[in-house]
Amino acid sequence: MSFILITKCANQLPPGGGDVDKIPPKIVEVYPPDGTINFNENYFEINFSEYVDKRSVRDAIFISPYIEGNFEYSWSGTSLEVTFPVQLKEDVTYTITIGTDVIDLNNKNRMAQSFTFSFSTGEKIDRRIISGKVYGKENEGIFIYAYKLGESVDSILERKPDYVSQTGIGGNFSLQGLGSGTYRIFAVNDQYKDYLYQQDQDKIGIPQTDIILSETDSLYSGLYFLLFNADVSSPRLIGAIMTDHNHLLVSCNKPVSNESTRADNFTVVDSTDNKIYKMQYAFKGKTKPEEFILMFESKINPANLVYLIADTLTDEIGNVMSNDFTKVVVSDRVDTNSIKIVSTEPAASGSIDFENTEIKIFFDEAFNKDFNISAVALTDTFGKPISFDLDFYDDATLVIKPFESLKPDKDYLVKLHLRNFVDLAGNKTDSLFQFKFRTISGLDFTGLSGNIIDLDYTKNPVLILENGENPQLKYQLNISDDKFEFTRIEPGKYLLWCFLDEDSSGKYNYGWPEPIEFSERFSFYPDTLNLRPRWEVTDLIFRFK
């Protein structure tokens, strides 16, 4: 839809002075009024509560059914008149939605909720409504696209939707002015705002079912969405730069899986000297999400033509690319930097659970794995040694795993003799690294128990308790009756939700856009749970809606 902007005043200037404006703009009046029938004008009007950005309004107006042509916009202060480009069809209900992308001029405040009104060019008006919510952290301003299904439902996402709305604060939405029929509805984070779903860039929410509105229906509520990335494009190598003889910084078009960033998955080929180099180390380090580092021994002439070859690249949602390659920018610089420790988990003087303890040491680059285990020591503060095993998260991360549970509410000391950790160029640091941490008290845990009702227990319900700030704090229960209990929960603010694991995968199935695969049903407990230490929440009633 394209637009012609016509203004009745030379400048759009809000009043100046006063306190900082934190009040979102509102729509105080529209013409024609909502519910008007036998409408025969060629325009509609919107009156805002304050001065608003004109371009944001233009981009936030959605008209259903869709009307082709160039609209004319005429402003007078806070009032807008929009002229239709063509004559409206007879006996049709039109719904106009002003989305939440509208911002005011004073402080760029967004509209809190979308505004919708409907009118009919005939004697009857469609008044059916579908409402729901998009869940997730970024759920405001998400587009809701509704398609009225006919005989063919193939590739409906390749056309513009029949009806459009937009989520407001909290992710709530309402589609209004709907006629009877069957609707397929998607939630789309439309990056281009062109009313078309772009699978390689837009996140999408898939419905659990199509919605049928009969002649006697007036409202369907409780349509819920979770957004996900349904990108089907393959990961690719896009660049490889040697920062010195031994380090190769690799860039991809998107983040790849940890399984892909293995040294044996890559080969460097010097096509000029006809040499092949095997990679010896691979690690993430402090790189961008789509980057990682490979290490190998070489003295390649910078003038040579050199390529990096990947056997298999897999992205985070399972798309695969085999036998990919990219050109390497060669460096003859010598690596003289000493190996260093950049961080630990837990941090120095931090805390950690005393059960299933894993202590992680992050180095700034890869190191030899054949060092003597005596280079690492774990003791209590009285010097009593703690037996442990060593593991490696990647070639630059050391993991210490005690054989037995540590004592609660007790201090421990980690020591590393860094002279035993040598990088590929032979660099090392002759120093002692040590840090102290403390195990948490068992009394600091919290818990949650109660009943979940209105649920079909034959469909493998899974209950999820997840921390809103720390994604690593996520607890999962498979439930077979109405009772549930979470124990040994770290204190914090949590979201509680449940899904029906009908494919028995153990994880939520978001569905698929086309060909359509409906998502699994889910329901969120309406309130955020503040679980305090040493205080278990009991007798919670969770109604699955």
Steps between C-alpha positions, in 0.01 A plus 500: 500500500651836402401841627490870398556737791302824493528746788281797587771668705861581421658345810411238756610651832388387845475741793834542680603511867371312803588165655628203301208343316456131592134470399438294184281652230137388475224516244216706645257500207450346157266552207294308412420377852561133569203290383376742233289340223407628152822702489538679162783753554845478337707578809545432873637717782717439808545746786801443728544617859823683412736578214633181341765414247328500159716230343443266795124541456520431128693179564264389779165514318365164380176467303319169460405383243812632329452799266741562212601854400645828627334638811493875566587623849385843617602630844355778714672520837443166672230391254555291188270450203576206269339482155450161334655456154200312361129469567423252778324174412131459579380294798851455643619547858827697513723492807762768562774430753754754624794301635733562791780640280344848530731728704450849637721795414592604853686192617448221242249321724327210325128433508435250780235299312383482141167667417239344273168619361270350236229624267287346226394620158186289536220455750684233703840512665735214598582524870683173574825520698804276546727594790813356655856564602858465378734378775871572533730787593451696177126469455400863443435625145472148351274483195200266503415379149163334438420316177143400417524149358331402177525189288879523478721570801838436336760777527269749668804664662617605153214754482402786725262415784128569488500650849780661702544599862797567726585407857514765770667507840507149642460337159118511491316536170147513363381439143163669451238539229524138388232318305404137535745253350824314568816697583867410519687748716873558544705731721787653300787726601489667158840670464416677172140578605383410151227259620691207351674227700869464410609160626872580504463801731159522674417309816157339489244350737295203374143441625389180672202475262295689243221714648143445384250782559140400436203729438416483870854554633601842629837440668791253497749569777817328616702475177860486621831521316869439563733648239789306347739516207386273215796592281586223252812659353825308543792630704794612287861600544539866402853583614821373659779730617829387651595737781844332523673172404276299728162671537221499242189711567206341317176684414171339397175651375327388823593332830587132464461216749769400750526168317612688187785682673727197534858506377457178297213659307733743317796491262718778359619442141793693355426463128818684399745272684264201485495450879225395736486607866290325764352718772624419850272711719160670478325725753249784528692752706384861517370514145172607342215242500572405138878470550747251651875436503706217350866433578766316301875508437600661172741729323298585191616761252252790513508515120367143466143409412359328811155362585320382813278196447223388739377142483160577653344817642181480706313801636314519829170375355646213296559641149805333344765600246759247382841556340494877523809714448626857513821682414753557780678829561850383601725662761870440565486666841650302789285429806686628807203548736506306823203282582263656757189413700219743417219383733368222721166349598437562781676835510757570770321516837185382325270213591406166346279201576667233713340218297602410143760775518682610184771767526586659164828678418491707179834566325554759229623230260543125461765309692660157520288223657790278610597705807548321830184498709710626792494838323145535632403487867164520677506521881292624787636797695680265740703361211317165481513386136176423314512221239375600156497423130585738216299567187505754218199699383708603198874526432526818711275409794603275789226339714569366851249235616527383863439125538274555802264774612666791675398616845226765516579852616877445486799678338719329239820597319606430138865526396648474149876501428487683166850392392343164417252653251672566167348634178584387148784750462660390828389804697424456870488696824716401796256598775245358741131575440264443789152599606263421785130418475229392742231236473145609564312403812237232454270726696514764226296289259133557440225284354163500329213253518132492421242372256450547127140456386290488181774298332497186283762284673501249210680752277833497684479837679834660586529769767773763467628737771748749356677802638419819310853641538726193496415251221723236663256478791239283329323206663280246320251239623306232314165471677242221496243640743391834641773523768845651442803593711827677419778465760851646538409812304733798511318815620382753243210606281358221286248434225296179522354346186387166365484344153352181362791294366293314243802398291677368816818691410553641849508855365243747372406464133450846347339354187590607146364775270462321165394235442317571821588302811306630796687575821450312824250646746642693795382715787678746732423560863378862499737646763876515541600290801742662745661197668686614809780308677395264779133556416321233296183599313233232544141433389536697176207445262594516130206485260600383151315724254 
